[in-house]
Amino acid sequence: MALVVDDQALSFTSLVRVRDSLRKFVQQQMQPGDLVAMIRTGGGVAILEQFTTDPRVLLAAIDLLKWRFNGRTGLIPIRPESGAPAARPGDPQYLDYGVTLTALGALGTLQQVIHGMQRLPGRKSIVYLSDALRVDARINDALDRLTDLANRSAVSIYAIDPRGLRTDSMREADVAEQSDDSFGPMIPGMTETRGAAEFRSQEGLVTLARRTGGLFYANNDIAGSIRRSADDQLGYYLLAYTPKEGTFEKTLQKAKFHRLSVSVKRPGLHVRWKSGFTGVPDEVAVADLAPTPKTREQQLLEALASPFLATGLKVRLTSFYYDFGAAGAYVQSLLQFDAKDLSFTRQVDDKWHTRVDIVTSAYRNVNLPMQQWQRSQEIVLPDDQYRKALKEGFLFRLSDPMKLPGSFLMRAVVRDAVSQRIGAASELVQVPDTRKGQLAVSGIILNLAPAGAIPDGQPVDDIAPKDGSAEPWSEGGPALRRYRPGQRILYSFIVVNPKTKGSTKTTDVEYQLRLFRDGKVAFTGAFNRISDEFRIDGRRIAAAGLLHLSARFPPGEYLMRVVVNDKLAPKKQAHVAQWIDFEVVPFTTVTASQSGVPQ
């Protein structure tokens, strides 16, 4: 059973409920011998996304679940601190560059999971946890393709709405029975008073379950629903029939989706079935099922397609949007490695060398990757850095140009050229549309501020895209944002396309810093003007500041939100926001082994 958490479509409240419920399932309800994997649609570490019977691996993956500030839902609820100033009109909760695109990305993750389960024997199940999956024409086409793939792979999808039972929405009946009628009868107890928007938010979840022979759950017992989903696979009937001549086409382009219907005559019984298939024959030959030696290219492509095939290297990925002016929009990615996993050799120059193959892809649909880059890269570390990397790991920086805006699931696959071991990780990133002069803000970069750090407002350096550079891992850096009480955080970002006035082309841009902890506002700063002194060029202005982690910030997980206000822009285009998460930890040693990449 694969547990797929759509962290792009979970409110803060739902995320906490899901995380607690998954821990309860693993610790109390998971049975000996249960083979389970835990995958996030917003990205993850492949080594923690494997099928396992070990609860410790699953709990480590569950601990990485965090609210996705760039997802399809907002913080619910937020209780402002006493005396905090009210948010300004038009103040955005999060950046939204296409709800449909992020939903397609979530379905793309489901597709990868199903591909990875294809060759597993017997019936398989996916438990999909999401607050919402609204259906439009593009989503419906994706659901057809996903249904066909799941049914051919003997995979049933069980969908859970973590919001549970809500007033005036459902009675105690908590399971949507299978039906081939309209959407309404799929949820027993649904009343007419429920809002249409909330009603339709579950349409995609119900459709996934109905078409693949699964169930839809909307109750307050998430862990129990997961257990019932696993038990549901224990009993079933296997029916077969021969389609009529002409059902199957030779090419996918001409094929139609054929729907099936099954009914029972005995009153009081309900039947669930896999609802249909695309009219093309299975293309997997029997010989292909036997293990055969794979080429370098086959190994990389299989690891890209499935989250279950990249287990040899421990890799962590951090990606963020950055604008390099004339060079355009880029996604900067930091790959964190454990040096012990790579085949380093000491060369005559007294440095340590290894070579890796790296493929990065930016997914935005259920079909092929939107963009893809390949590298064969030599990594060279001086002896002192290599010794340190053996203990703490190291970072490898990638820069990939983005041709189009949107929500992308960045996936990186790394292959050791000598040992042929492979690792993978993924991360969701938002690339704003700045082609017509729209206001935007880059990703926020956090670093541990050294003693005597720059004052508030000092700009970040305007560096060119760095690609293929190895650098030491450092506590409190942009890849692993962990800090201790009393330390200072240096945050920096770039504002793109601020409006200007007069012959001197002056700007009037300000920003506000807010921190959230446990769903509550922990800090609200004043609006600070960004000085024109820090203009990089005609369309970019840099900003930076210091945040002192005083006693008012106890250990815990935090969300930093930067709201940018352009006073010269039209009201509807004057506000943008960006988020980044970080953690305050007690005074203990923090190393790369504690970064979420297990040793």
C-alpha positions as CSV (number, residue, x, y, z in Angstrom):
1,M,0.0,0.0,0.0
2,A,1.3,3.5,-0.9
3,L,0.2,6.4,1.2
4,V,0.3,9.5,-1.1
5,V,-0.1,12.8,0.8
6,D,-1.1,15.7,-1.4
7,D,0.6,18.3,0.7
8,Q,-0.1,20.9,-2.0
9,A,-3.8,20.6,-1.2
10,L,-3.8,20.4,2.6
11,S,-4.6,23.4,4.9
12,F,-2.4,23.9,7.9
13,T,-5.0,22.2,10.1
14,S,-5.5,19.2,7.8
15,L,-1.7,18.8,7.5
16,V,-1.4,18.5,11.3
17,R,-4.3,16.0,11.4
18,V,-2.8,13.9,8.6
19,R,0.7,13.9,10.2
20,D,-0.7,12.8,13.6
21,S,-3.0,10.2,12.0
22,L,-0.2,8.7,9.9
23,R,1.9,8.3,13.1
24,K,-1.0,6.6,14.8
25,F,-1.5,4.2,11.9
26,V,2.2,3.3,11.8
27,Q,2.6,2.9,15.5
28,Q,-0.7,1.3,16.4
29,Q,-2.5,-0.2,13.4
30,M,0.2,-1.2,10.9
31,Q,0.4,-5.0,11.0
32,P,3.6,-7.1,10.9
33,G,4.4,-7.8,7.2
34,D,2.5,-4.8,5.9
35,L,4.4,-3.4,3.0
36,V,3.9,0.4,3.0
37,A,5.4,3.5,1.3
38,M,4.8,7.2,2.1
39,I,5.1,9.7,-0.7
40,R,4.5,13.5,-0.9
41,T,3.2,15.2,-4.0
42,G,5.2,18.3,-3.1
43,G,8.5,16.5,-3.2
44,G,10.5,14.2,-1.0
45,V,13.7,12.2,-0.4
46,A,13.6,9.0,-2.5
47,I,15.4,6.9,0.1
48,L,12.4,7.5,2.4
49,E,9.8,6.8,-0.3
50,Q,10.4,3.1,-0.6
51,F,8.1,0.2,0.3
52,T,9.1,-1.1,3.7
53,T,7.9,-3.1,6.6
54,D,10.1,-0.9,9.0
55,P,8.0,1.6,10.9
56,R,11.1,3.7,11.6
57,V,11.5,4.5,7.9
58,L,7.9,5.5,7.6
59,L,8.0,7.7,10.7
60,A,11.1,9.4,9.4
61,A,9.2,10.2,6.2
62,I,6.1,11.4,8.1
63,D,8.3,13.7,10.2
64,L,9.2,15.6,6.9
65,L,5.6,16.5,6.3
66,K,5.2,20.3,6.5
67,W,2.5,22.7,5.4
68,R,3.2,23.8,1.8
69,F,2.9,27.6,1.7
70,N,2.8,27.6,-2.1
71,G,0.0,25.0,-2.3
72,R,-3.6,25.2,-3.2
73,T,-4.9,26.0,0.2
74,G,-4.2,28.6,2.9
75,L,-3.6,28.6,6.6
76,I,-6.7,27.6,8.5
77,P,-7.2,29.1,11.0
78,I,-4.8,31.9,11.8
79,R,-5.3,33.6,15.2
80,P,-3.4,36.9,15.3
81,E,-1.3,37.7,18.3
82,S,-2.6,40.3,20.7
83,G,-2.1,43.8,19.5
84,A,-0.8,42.7,16.0
85,P,-1.6,45.1,13.2
86,A,-4.3,44.0,10.8
87,A,-3.3,42.8,7.4
88,R,-3.5,45.3,4.6
89,P,-6.3,45.1,2.0
90,G,-5.3,42.8,-0.8
91,D,-2.6,41.2,1.3
92,P,-2.1,37.7,-0.3
93,Q,-2.0,34.5,1.7
94,Y,0.2,32.7,-0.8
95,L,1.4,32.9,-4.3
96,D,-1.0,31.3,-6.7
97,Y,0.2,30.7,-10.3
98,G,-2.4,28.1,-11.3
99,V,-4.4,25.8,-9.2
100,T,-5.0,23.4,-12.1
101,L,-1.2,23.2,-12.7
102,T,-0.5,22.1,-9.1
103,A,-3.4,19.6,-9.3
104,L,-1.9,18.2,-12.5
105,G,1.4,17.9,-10.7
106,A,-0.3,15.9,-7.9
107,L,-1.8,13.6,-10.5
108,G,1.6,13.3,-12.1
109,T,3.0,12.0,-8.7
110,L,0.2,9.5,-8.6
111,Q,1.2,8.4,-12.1
112,Q,4.8,7.9,-11.0
113,V,3.6,5.8,-8.0
114,I,1.4,3.6,-10.1
115,H,4.3,3.1,-12.6
116,G,6.5,2.0,-9.7
117,M,3.8,-0.5,-8.5
118,Q,3.1,-2.1,-11.9
119,R,5.4,-5.0,-11.5
120,L,4.5,-5.8,-7.9
121,P,2.4,-9.0,-7.7
122,G,-1.3,-9.1,-6.9
123,R,-3.7,-6.3,-6.1
124,K,-2.3,-3.0,-4.9
125,S,-3.8,0.0,-3.2
126,I,-3.0,3.7,-3.0
127,V,-4.4,5.8,-0.2
128,Y,-4.6,9.4,-1.4
129,L,-5.0,12.2,1.2
130,S,-6.1,15.6,0.0
131,D,-8.5,18.4,1.0
132,A,-9.6,19.0,-2.6
133,L,-9.3,18.0,-6.2
134,R,-11.6,20.1,-8.4
135,V,-12.3,18.8,-11.9
136,D,-12.1,20.8,-15.1
137,A,-11.4,19.7,-18.7
138,R,-7.7,19.3,-18.2
139,I,-8.1,17.4,-14.9
140,N,-10.7,15.2,-16.5
141,D,-8.4,14.1,-19.3
142,A,-5.7,13.4,-16.8
143,L,-8.1,11.3,-14.7
144,D,-8.9,9.2,-17.8
145,R,-5.3,8.5,-18.4
146,L,-4.7,7.8,-14.7
147,T,-7.7,5.5,-14.5
148,D,-6.5,3.4,-17.4
149,L,-3.0,3.1,-15.9
150,A,-4.3,2.1,-12.5
151,N,-6.7,-0.5,-13.9
152,R,-4.0,-2.1,-16.1
153,S,-1.7,-2.2,-13.1
154,A,-4.2,-3.7,-10.7
155,V,-4.1,-0.6,-8.4
156,S,-7.1,0.7,-6.6
157,I,-7.2,4.2,-5.2
158,Y,-8.7,5.1,-1.9
159,A,-9.3,8.8,-1.4
160,I,-9.5,10.5,2.1
161,D,-10.6,14.0,2.8
162,P,-8.8,14.9,6.0
163,R,-11.2,17.7,6.8
164,G,-13.5,15.0,8.1
165,L,-17.2,15.5,9.0
166,R,-18.3,19.1,9.0
167,T,-21.5,20.7,10.1
168,D,-24.3,20.6,7.6
169,S,-22.2,18.6,5.2
170,M,-22.4,14.9,6.1
171,R,-24.2,12.6,8.4
172,E,-22.5,9.7,10.2
173,A,-22.2,7.7,7.0
174,D,-18.6,8.2,6.2
175,V,-17.8,6.0,3.1
176,A,-18.9,6.9,-0.4
177,E,-20.3,3.7,-1.9
178,Q,-19.5,2.9,-5.5
179,S,-22.0,4.2,-8.1
180,D,-21.8,4.9,-11.8
181,D,-24.4,7.7,-11.5
182,S,-23.8,11.4,-11.2
183,F,-21.5,12.8,-8.6
184,G,-24.2,13.5,-6.0
185,P,-25.1,9.9,-5.0
186,M,-21.4,9.1,-4.4
187,I,-21.5,10.6,-0.9
188,P,-24.3,9.3,1.3
189,G,-25.8,11.9,3.6
190,M,-24.8,14.9,1.4
191,T,-27.4,17.7,2.1
192,E,-28.6,20.3,-0.3
193,T,-27.4,23.1,2.1
194,R,-23.7,22.3,1.5
195,G,-22.0,25.0,-0.6
196,A,-21.5,24.1,-4.3
197,A,-17.8,25.1,-4.1
198,E,-17.1,22.7,-1.2
199,F,-19.2,20.0,-2.8
200,R,-17.3,20.2,-6.1
201,S,-13.9,20.3,-4.3
202,Q,-14.3,16.6,-3.6
203,E,-15.3,15.6,-7.2
204,G,-11.9,14.5,-8.3
205,L,-11.3,12.5,-5.1
206,V,-14.6,10.6,-5.6
207,T,-13.9,10.1,-9.3
208,L,-10.5,8.6,-8.6
209,A,-11.9,6.1,-6.1
210,R,-15.0,5.2,-8.1
211,R,-13.1,4.6,-11.4
212,T,-10.4,2.4,-9.9
213,G,-12.6,0.3,-7.6
214,G,-11.6,2.1,-4.4
215,L,-13.6,4.0,-1.7
216,F,-13.9,7.6,-0.7
217,Y,-13.7,8.5,3.0
218,A,-14.7,11.7,4.7
219,N,-14.8,11.0,8.5
220,N,-12.8,12.0,11.5
221,D,-10.9,8.7,11.8
222,I,-8.1,9.0,9.2
223,A,-6.0,6.2,10.7
224,G,-9.0,3.9,10.8
225,S,-9.8,4.7,7.2
226,I,-6.3,3.8,6.1
227,R,-6.6,0.5,7.9
228,R,-10.0,-0.2,6.3
229,S,-8.5,0.6,2.9
230,A,-5.8,-2.0,3.4
231,D,-8.3,-4.6,4.6
232,D,-10.6,-3.9,1.6
233,Q,-8.1,-5.7,-0.6
234,L,-8.6,-9.0,1.2
235,G,-11.8,-10.1,-0.6
236,Y,-12.9,-9.5,-4.2
237,Y,-14.4,-11.3,-7.3
238,L,-12.4,-11.5,-10.5
239,L,-14.5,-11.1,-13.6
240,A,-13.3,-11.3,-17.2
241,Y,-14.8,-10.6,-20.6
242,T,-13.7,-10.3,-24.2
243,P,-14.1,-6.9,-25.8
244,K,-15.7,-6.8,-29.2
245,E,-13.7,-6.6,-32.4
246,G,-12.5,-3.1,-33.1
247,T,-12.2,-2.0,-29.5
248,F,-8.4,-1.8,-29.6
249,E,-6.4,0.6,-31.8
250,K,-2.8,0.4,-32.8
251,T,-1.9,3.9,-31.7
252,L,-2.8,5.7,-28.5
253,Q,-3.8,8.8,-30.4
254,K,-6.8,7.0,-32.0
255,A,-7.8,5.1,-28.8
256,K,-10.9,5.9,-26.9
257,F,-11.7,5.4,-23.2
258,H,-14.2,2.6,-22.8
259,R,-16.4,2.6,-19.7
260,L,-17.6,-0.5,-18.0
261,S,-20.6,-1.1,-15.9
262,V,-21.3,-3.9,-13.4
263,S,-24.6,-4.5,-11.6
264,V,-25.9,-7.0,-9.0
265,K,-29.5,-8.2,-8.8
266,R,-29.8,-8.9,-5.1
267,P,-31.3,-6.0,-3.3
268,G,-29.2,-4.2,-0.6
269,L,-25.9,-5.0,-2.2
270,H,-23.4,-2.5,-3.6
271,V,-20.8,-3.3,-6.2
272,R,-17.5,-1.5,-6.9
273,W,-15.5,-2.1,-10.1
274,K,-12.7,-0.7,-12.2
275,S,-14.6,1.6,-14.5
276,G,-12.9,1.3,-17.8
277,F,-9.8,1.2,-20.0
278,T,-8.2,2.9,-23.0
279,G,-8.5,0.9,-26.2
280,V,-4.9,0.0,-26.8
281,P,-3.3,-3.4,-26.1
282,D,-0.7,-3.9,-23.3
283,E,2.7,-3.1,-24.7
284,V,4.8,-4.7,-22.0
285,A,6.3,-7.9,-23.5
286,V,6.9,-10.9,-21.3
287,A,10.6,-10.7,-21.9
288,D,10.7,-7.2,-20.5
289,L,9.5,-8.4,-17.2
290,A,12.7,-10.5,-16.7
291,P,15.6,-8.6,-15.0
292,T,18.1,-7.6,-17.7
293,P,21.2,-5.4,-17.5
294,K,20.3,-1.8,-18.0
295,T,22.2,1.0,-19.7
296,R,23.0,4.2,-18.1
297,E,20.2,5.9,-19.9
298,Q,17.6,3.2,-18.8
299,Q,18.7,3.5,-15.2
300,L,18.2,7.2,-15.1
301,L,14.9,7.2,-17.0
302,E,13.4,4.5,-14.7
303,A,14.5,6.5,-11.6
304,L,12.8,9.6,-13.1
305,A,9.6,7.7,-13.7
306,S,9.3,5.9,-10.4
307,P,10.0,7.0,-6.8
308,F,10.8,3.4,-5.8
309,L,13.8,2.7,-7.9
310,A,16.3,5.2,-6.5
311,T,17.6,3.8,-3.3
312,G,21.4,3.7,-3.5
313,L,22.3,7.3,-2.8
314,K,20.9,9.6,-0.1
315,V,20.0,12.9,-1.7
316,R,18.1,15.9,-0.5
317,L,16.8,18.6,-2.8
318,T,16.1,22.3,-2.1
319,S,14.8,24.4,-5.0
320,F,13.8,28.1,-5.3
321,Y,13.0,30.6,-8.0
322,Y,15.5,33.3,-8.9
323,D,15.6,36.0,-11.5
324,F,19.0,36.7,-13.2
325,G,18.0,39.7,-15.2
326,A,19.0,39.3,-18.8
327,A,19.6,35.6,-18.3
328,G,15.9,35.3,-17.2
329,A,14.1,33.1,-14.7
330,Y,16.0,30.2,-13.2
331,V,15.4,27.5,-10.6
332,Q,18.3,27.2,-8.3
333,S,18.7,23.8,-6.8
334,L,20.9,22.6,-4.0
335,L,21.6,18.8,-3.8
336,Q,22.8,17.6,-0.5
337,F,24.9,14.4,-0.5
338,D,26.5,12.1,2.0
339,A,30.1,11.9,0.7
340,K,30.4,8.3,2.0
341,D,27.9,7.2,-0.6
342,L,30.0,8.4,-3.6
343,S,33.0,6.7,-5.2
344,F,35.7,9.3,-4.5
345,T,39.3,8.6,-5.4
346,R,42.4,10.6,-4.5
347,Q,44.2,11.9,-7.6
348,V,47.7,13.1,-8.2
349,D,46.6,16.7,-7.5
350,D,46.0,15.6,-3.9
351,K,42.3,16.2,-4.4
352,W,39.4,13.8,-4.2
353,H,37.5,13.2,-7.5
354,T,34.2,11.5,-8.4
355,R,31.9,11.6,-11.4
356,V,28.1,11.7,-11.3
357,D,25.3,11.7,-13.9
358,I,22.5,14.1,-13.0
359,V,19.2,14.5,-14.7
360,T,16.7,17.1,-13.5
361,S,13.2,17.4,-14.7
362,A,10.4,20.0,-14.2
363,Y,7.0,18.3,-14.3
364,R,3.8,20.2,-14.7
365,N,1.4,17.7,-16.2
366,V,0.6,14.0,-16.2
367,N,2.4,13.4,-19.5
368,L,6.1,13.9,-20.2
369,P,8.3,16.3,-18.3
370,M,7.9,19.9,-19.2
371,Q,11.6,20.5,-19.2
372,Q,14.6,18.2,-18.7
373,W,18.3,18.7,-18.3
374,Q,21.2,16.2,-18.3
375,R,24.7,16.6,-16.9
376,S,27.8,14.4,-16.5
377,Q,29.6,16.2,-13.8
378,E,33.0,15.7,-12.1
379,I,33.1,16.7,-8.4
380,V,36.4,17.7,-7.0
381,L,37.0,18.4,-3.3
382,P,40.2,19.5,-1.6
383,D,41.3,17.1,1.1
384,D,40.1,19.3,4.0
385,Q,36.6,19.7,2.4
386,Y,36.5,15.9,1.7
387,R,37.3,15.0,5.3
388,K,34.5,17.4,6.5
389,A,32.1,16.1,3.8
390,L,32.6,12.5,5.1
391,K,31.2,13.7,8.5
392,E,28.7,16.4,7.4
393,G,27.9,15.9,3.7
394,F,28.3,18.6,1.1
395,L,26.1,20.6,-1.3
396,F,26.1,20.6,-5.1
397,R,24.5,23.6,-6.8
398,L,22.4,23.4,-10.0
399,S,20.9,26.2,-12.1
400,D,18.2,25.4,-14.6
401,P,16.6,28.0,-16.9
402,M,12.8,28.1,-16.9
403,K,11.1,28.9,-20.2
404,L,7.6,29.2,-18.9
405,P,6.0,30.2,-15.6
406,G,3.9,27.9,-13.5
407,S,4.0,25.3,-10.7
408,F,6.7,22.7,-11.3
409,L,7.7,19.5,-9.5
410,M,11.4,19.5,-9.7
411,R,12.9,16.0,-9.6
412,A,16.6,15.3,-9.6
413,V,18.1,11.9,-10.2
414,V,21.8,11.3,-9.4
415,R,23.8,8.3,-10.6
416,D,27.3,7.4,-9.4
417,A,29.2,6.7,-12.6
418,V,31.5,4.1,-10.9
419,S,29.2,2.2,-8.5
420,Q,26.0,2.9,-10.6
421,R,24.1,3.5,-7.4
422,I,21.2,6.0,-7.9
423,G,19.4,8.5,-5.7
424,A,16.6,10.9,-6.2
425,A,14.7,13.7,-4.6
426,S,12.0,16.1,-5.5
427,E,10.7,19.6,-4.6
428,L,7.8,21.8,-5.7
429,V,8.7,25.3,-6.9
430,Q,6.6,28.2,-8.2
431,V,7.9,30.3,-11.1
432,P,6.0,33.6,-11.4
433,D,4.9,35.1,-14.7
434,T,7.0,38.3,-15.2
435,R,6.9,38.5,-19.0
436,K,4.4,41.4,-19.1
437,G,6.0,43.4,-16.3
438,Q,4.1,41.7,-13.4
439,L,5.4,42.3,-9.9
440,A,7.1,39.2,-8.5
441,V,9.5,38.2,-5.7
442,S,12.2,35.6,-5.8
443,G,12.7,32.8,-3.4
444,I,13.9,33.8,0.0
445,I,17.4,32.7,0.9
446,L,18.3,32.2,4.5
447,N,21.7,32.0,6.0
448,L,23.2,32.1,9.5
449,A,24.3,35.6,10.1
450,P,27.9,35.9,11.2
451,A,29.1,38.3,13.9
452,G,29.0,41.9,12.6
453,A,26.6,41.0,9.8
454,I,25.4,43.6,7.5
455,P,22.5,45.9,8.6
456,D,19.0,45.7,7.5
457,G,18.5,46.6,3.8
458,Q,21.9,45.7,2.5
459,P,21.4,43.9,-0.9
460,V,22.5,40.5,-1.9
461,D,25.1,40.1,-4.5
462,D,23.9,39.9,-8.1
463,I,25.6,36.6,-9.0
464,A,25.4,34.8,-12.3
465,P,23.7,31.4,-12.3
466,K,26.0,28.9,-10.6
467,D,25.9,25.5,-12.1
468,G,28.0,22.5,-11.2
469,S,29.7,24.0,-8.1
470,A,30.3,21.9,-5.0
471,E,30.4,23.6,-1.6
472,P,30.6,22.6,2.0
473,W,27.4,21.9,3.9
474,S,26.9,24.5,6.6
475,E,24.5,24.6,9.5
476,G,21.8,27.3,9.0
477,G,22.4,27.5,5.2
478,P,19.7,27.7,2.5
479,A,19.5,24.0,2.1
480,L,19.0,23.0,5.8
481,R,17.4,25.9,7.6
482,R,18.0,25.0,11.3
483,Y,19.0,27.6,13.9
484,R,19.5,27.8,17.6
485,P,17.9,30.3,20.1
486,G,19.9,33.6,20.2
487,Q,21.3,33.3,16.6
488,R,20.5,35.7,13.9
489,I,19.1,34.8,10.5
490,L,20.2,36.8,7.4
491,Y,17.3,36.7,4.9
492,S,17.5,38.1,1.3
493,F,15.3,38.2,-1.8
494,I,14.9,40.2,-5.0
495,V,11.8,42.1,-6.1
496,V,11.2,41.9,-9.9
497,N,9.5,44.5,-12.0
498,P,8.8,47.3,-9.5
499,K,7.1,50.4,-11.0
500,T,9.2,53.6,-11.3
501,K,8.4,57.3,-11.6
502,G,10.0,60.4,-12.9
503,S,13.1,60.9,-15.0
504,T,15.2,59.4,-12.2
505,K,13.2,56.1,-12.4
506,T,12.8,55.9,-8.6
507,T,10.8,53.2,-6.9
508,D,8.6,53.1,-3.9
509,V,8.6,49.5,-2.6
510,E,8.2,48.2,0.9
511,Y,8.1,44.8,2.5
512,Q,6.8,43.3,5.8
513,L,8.1,40.2,7.6
514,R,5.7,37.9,9.4
515,L,6.4,34.6,11.2
516,F,3.9,31.8,11.9
517,R,4.2,29.0,14.4
518,D,1.7,26.2,15.1
519,G,-0.9,28.0,12.9
520,K,-0.6,31.3,14.9
521,V,1.1,34.6,14.1
522,A,4.3,34.6,16.1
523,F,5.7,37.9,14.9
524,T,4.6,40.8,12.7
525,G,7.2,43.3,11.7
526,A,6.8,46.9,10.4
527,F,6.8,47.7,6.7
528,N,10.3,48.6,5.6
529,R,11.1,50.6,2.5
530,I,13.6,49.1,0.1
531,S,16.1,51.8,-0.9
532,D,16.8,52.6,-4.5
533,E,20.4,52.4,-3.5
534,F,20.0,48.6,-3.8
535,R,18.8,48.6,-7.4
536,I,20.5,45.8,-9.4
537,D,19.2,47.0,-12.8
538,G,16.1,48.6,-14.4
539,R,13.8,45.7,-13.3
540,R,15.3,44.3,-10.1
541,I,15.8,45.6,-6.6
542,A,17.4,43.6,-3.8
543,A,16.5,43.5,-0.1
544,A,17.9,41.8,2.9
545,G,17.5,41.9,6.7
546,L,18.4,40.3,10.0
547,L,16.0,38.4,12.3
548,H,17.2,37.9,15.8
549,L,15.9,34.7,17.4
550,S,15.3,36.1,20.8
551,A,13.5,34.4,23.7
552,R,10.2,35.1,22.1
553,F,10.9,32.4,19.5
554,P,11.0,29.1,21.3
555,P,12.2,25.9,19.5
556,G,9.8,24.7,16.9
557,E,8.9,24.9,13.2
558,Y,8.3,28.4,11.7
559,L,7.0,29.8,8.4
560,M,8.5,33.1,7.3
561,R,6.3,35.2,5.1
562,V,7.6,38.3,3.2
563,V,4.9,40.5,1.8
564,V,6.0,43.1,-0.9
565,N,3.9,46.2,-1.6
566,D,4.6,48.4,-4.6
567,K,3.0,51.8,-3.9
568,L,3.3,52.9,-7.5
569,A,1.6,49.8,-9.0
570,P,-2.2,49.5,-9.6
571,K,-4.0,48.3,-6.5
572,K,-4.7,44.8,-7.8
573,Q,-1.1,44.3,-8.9
574,A,0.6,45.9,-5.9
575,H,1.0,43.0,-3.6
576,V,3.0,39.8,-3.8
577,A,4.2,37.4,-1.2
578,Q,6.8,34.6,-0.7
579,W,7.2,32.0,2.0
580,I,10.1,29.9,3.4
581,D,10.1,27.5,6.4
582,F,12.8,27.1,9.0
583,E,13.3,25.5,12.4
584,V,14.6,26.6,15.7
585,V,16.2,23.7,17.6
586,P,17.6,23.4,21.2
587,F,21.3,23.7,21.9
588,T,22.4,20.3,20.4
589,T,24.8,19.5,17.7
590,V,23.1,19.7,14.2
591,T,24.8,17.8,11.5
592,A,23.9,16.6,8.0
593,S,22.8,13.3,9.4
594,Q,19.9,15.1,11.2
595,S,18.8,16.9,8.0
596,G,16.2,14.3,7.0
597,V,18.7,12.2,5.0
598,P,19.1,9.0,7.2
599,Q,22.5,7.5,7.8
